[in-house]
């Protein structure tokens, strides 16, 4: 909200029915992201994403972000990261 006005509002339309269906992993990643920002201002959400996202901190500017990486527990993320470096 900006004052008593909504800053941005999103909604699904009938066009959503014509889009490819997402798999469970994709849906979970989006739900995770939405849950992280719900109820926060854009400034708060931006700061949290910069400060709290391991993938945001580790990716070069302009790089595609792996939206699944932040959903993983730290130990699992570290194991996968090490395996990728070795390969």
RODO-2510 file (C-alpha; in nm, 4 decimals, decimal comma):
residues 87
     n   res          X          Y          Z
     1     x     0,0000     0,0000     0,0000
     2     x     0,1073     0,3523    -0,0725
     3     x    -0,1026     0,5593     0,1603
     4     x    -0,4511     0,4228     0,1042
     5     x    -0,3743     0,3038    -0,2525
     6     x    -0,2546    -0,0372    -0,3674
     7     x     0,0881    -0,0126    -0,5292
     8     x     0,0639    -0,3366    -0,7296
     9     x    -0,1967    -0,6057    -0,7609
    10     x    -0,1716    -0,9358    -0,9458
    11     x    -0,4457    -1,1773    -1,0352
    12     x    -0,4955    -1,4832    -1,2529
    13     x    -0,7194    -1,4481    -1,5557
    14     x    -0,8850    -1,7007    -1,7852
    15     x    -0,5593    -1,7044    -1,9860
    16     x    -0,3997    -1,9051    -1,7051
    17     x    -0,5940    -2,2114    -1,8208
    18     x    -0,4093    -2,2058    -2,1555
    19     x    -0,0607    -2,2039    -2,0012
    20     x     0,1522    -2,5135    -1,9548
    21     x     0,0954    -2,6769    -1,6193
    22     x     0,3778    -2,6576    -1,3675
    23     x     0,5198    -2,9627    -1,1977
    24     x     0,5217    -2,9965    -0,8175
    25     x     0,8800    -2,8689    -0,7834
    26     x     0,8018    -2,5553    -0,9852
    27     x     0,4822    -2,4905    -0,7893
    28     x     0,6655    -2,5406    -0,4598
    29     x     0,9395    -2,2963    -0,5608
    30     x     0,6837    -2,0282    -0,6444
    31     x     0,4875    -2,0909    -0,3238
    32     x     0,8125    -2,0649    -0,1239
    33     x     0,8909    -1,7293    -0,2864
    34     x     0,5422    -1,5923    -0,2299
    35     x     0,5442    -1,7055     0,1344
    36     x     0,8766    -1,5235     0,1878
    37     x     0,7396    -1,1863     0,0740
    38     x     0,3736    -1,1900     0,1704
    39     x     0,2883    -0,8968     0,3948
    40     x     0,6165    -0,7146     0,3256
    41     x     0,6762    -0,3926     0,1413
    42     x     0,8803    -0,4018    -0,1807
    43     x     1,1706    -0,2453     0,0079
    44     x     1,1538    -0,5089     0,2846
    45     x     1,1220    -0,7961     0,0355
    46     x     1,4121    -0,6645    -0,1712
    47     x     1,6380    -0,6239     0,1308
    48     x     1,5541    -0,9711     0,2578
    49     x     1,6181    -1,1266    -0,0826
    50     x     1,9567    -0,9589    -0,1022
    51     x     2,0553    -1,0377     0,2564
    52     x     1,8971    -1,3776     0,3109
    53     x     1,9201    -1,5559    -0,0229
    54     x     2,2316    -1,7685    -0,0678
    55     x     2,1723    -1,7917    -0,4432
    56     x     2,1315    -1,4131    -0,4743
    57     x     2,4576    -1,3551    -0,2870
    58     x     2,6507    -1,6161    -0,4851
    59     x     2,5306    -1,5304    -0,8377
    60     x     2,7046    -1,2742    -1,0582
    61     x     2,5051    -0,9666    -1,1600
    62     x     2,2763    -1,0461    -1,4505
    63     x     2,3007    -1,4226    -1,4039
    64     x     1,9935    -1,6431    -1,4003
    65     x     1,9037    -1,7331    -1,0422
    66     x     1,8446    -2,0948    -0,9438
    67     x     1,5075    -2,0516    -0,7756
    68     x     1,5274    -2,3979    -0,6202
    69     x     1,8572    -2,3453    -0,4357
    70     x     1,7185    -2,1420    -0,1460
    71     x     1,4539    -2,4062    -0,0772
    72     x     1,7194    -2,6650     0,0102
    73     x     1,8449    -2,7165     0,3655
    74     x     2,1987    -2,5830     0,4148
    75     x     2,3632    -2,9270     0,4366
    76     x     2,1962    -3,0471     0,1160
    77     x     2,2853    -2,7249    -0,0668
    78     x     2,6498    -2,7504     0,0413
    79     x     2,6742    -3,1138    -0,0705
    80     x     2,5306    -3,0372    -0,4144
    81     x     2,7507    -2,7273    -0,4521
    82     x     3,0645    -2,9275    -0,3712
    83     x     2,9647    -3,2019    -0,6141
    84     x     2,9142    -2,9457    -0,8922
    85     x     3,2544    -2,7879    -0,8286
    86     x     3,4215    -3,1299    -0,8521
    87     x     3,2540    -3,2153    -1,1838
***
